[in-house]
Amino acid sequence: MNLVEEFFKKENIYNEDYFEYVRNRVHYLPSNVSLDWFGCFPILDENNILIDFHIFVPTIKTEENKLVNIHEFYHGYELYNELGKVYIEDIEERERRAKSFERKYKHY
């Protein structure tokens, strides 16, 4: 997670509590599996309250793997800040923000 944490620090959104929280919620998969396996998955209660989430990312072996990690950890960062609230799924907007964050990394 060091690369991701360092990038969050550079972008001034690093939150130590967030990274501590996700340590046991991140699942590293082989880097050669389909992109369909990667993602950040919210867990909701019966009232649509966000109670947890899990992040599935590739082990970092390529530049593309780095971008997937940045992207999914950003989704997790947003979800972390929404814990305990009603979850509103706006996939297009969430993807736009994560892709924008990913593009920032490409400029470094």
C-alpha positions as CSV (number, residue, x, y, z in Angstrom):
1,M,0.0,0.0,0.0
2,N,3.0,2.3,0.2
3,L,2.7,3.6,-3.3
4,V,-1.0,4.4,-2.9
5,E,-0.4,6.0,0.5
6,E,2.4,8.2,-0.8
7,F,0.2,9.4,-3.7
8,F,-2.7,10.2,-1.3
9,K,-0.1,12.2,0.8
10,K,1.0,14.1,-2.3
11,E,-2.6,15.0,-3.1
12,N,-3.2,16.1,0.5
13,I,-6.0,13.7,1.1
14,Y,-4.1,11.2,3.2
15,N,-6.0,9.9,6.2
16,E,-4.2,7.6,8.5
17,D,-7.4,6.3,10.0
18,Y,-8.7,5.4,6.5
19,F,-5.5,3.4,5.7
20,E,-5.7,1.7,9.1
21,Y,-9.3,0.8,8.5
22,V,-8.8,-0.7,5.0
23,R,-5.7,-2.8,6.0
24,N,-8.0,-5.8,6.8
25,R,-10.4,-5.0,3.9
26,V,-8.0,-5.1,1.0
27,H,-7.7,-8.3,-1.0
28,Y,-4.8,-8.6,-3.3
29,L,-5.4,-10.7,-6.4
30,P,-2.9,-12.0,-9.0
31,S,-2.1,-9.2,-11.4
32,N,-3.0,-11.4,-14.4
33,V,-6.7,-11.9,-13.6
34,S,-9.4,-10.0,-15.5
35,L,-10.1,-6.4,-14.6
36,D,-13.7,-7.6,-13.8
37,W,-12.4,-9.1,-10.5
38,F,-11.1,-5.7,-9.2
39,G,-13.3,-3.2,-7.5
40,C,-14.5,-1.6,-4.3
41,F,-17.7,-3.2,-3.0
42,P,-20.0,-1.6,-0.5
43,I,-21.8,-3.6,2.2
44,L,-25.2,-2.2,3.2
45,D,-27.6,-3.0,5.9
46,E,-31.4,-3.6,5.4
47,N,-31.9,0.2,5.4
48,N,-29.3,0.9,2.7
49,I,-26.9,2.2,5.3
50,L,-23.3,1.8,4.3
51,I,-21.7,-0.4,7.1
52,D,-18.5,-1.7,5.4
53,F,-16.7,-2.2,2.1
54,H,-14.0,-4.4,0.6
55,I,-11.4,-3.5,-2.0
56,F,-10.1,-6.0,-4.5
57,V,-7.0,-4.9,-6.4
58,P,-4.1,-6.5,-8.3
59,T,-0.7,-7.0,-6.8
60,I,1.4,-4.1,-8.3
61,K,3.6,-5.4,-11.1
62,T,2.9,-2.9,-13.9
63,E,1.9,0.7,-14.4
64,E,-1.7,-0.5,-15.1
65,N,-1.8,-2.3,-11.8
66,K,-0.7,0.9,-10.1
67,L,-3.6,2.8,-11.7
68,V,-6.1,0.1,-10.7
69,N,-4.9,0.4,-7.1
70,I,-5.1,4.2,-7.1
71,H,-8.6,4.1,-8.6
72,E,-10.0,1.5,-6.2
73,F,-8.4,2.9,-3.1
74,Y,-10.0,6.3,-4.1
75,H,-13.4,4.6,-4.2
76,G,-12.6,3.2,-0.8
77,Y,-11.7,6.6,0.5
78,E,-15.0,8.0,-0.6
79,L,-16.9,5.0,1.0
80,Y,-14.9,5.4,4.2
81,N,-16.2,9.0,4.5
82,E,-19.8,7.7,3.9
83,L,-19.8,5.0,6.5
84,G,-23.0,5.1,8.6
85,K,-24.9,7.1,6.0
86,V,-27.5,6.0,3.4
87,Y,-25.6,4.7,0.4
88,I,-26.5,6.5,-2.9
89,E,-25.2,4.6,-5.9
90,D,-24.2,7.1,-8.6
91,I,-21.8,4.9,-10.6
92,E,-21.1,7.5,-13.3
93,E,-20.2,10.3,-10.8
94,R,-18.2,7.9,-8.6
95,E,-16.3,6.7,-11.7
96,R,-15.7,10.2,-12.9
97,R,-14.1,11.2,-9.6
98,A,-11.9,8.1,-9.4
99,K,-10.8,8.4,-13.0
100,S,-9.9,12.1,-12.4
101,F,-7.8,11.0,-9.4
102,E,-6.2,8.4,-11.5
103,R,-5.3,11.0,-14.2
104,K,-3.5,13.1,-11.5
105,Y,-1.2,10.1,-10.8
106,K,-0.4,9.9,-14.5
107,H,0.9,13.5,-14.4
108,Y,3.5,12.7,-11.7
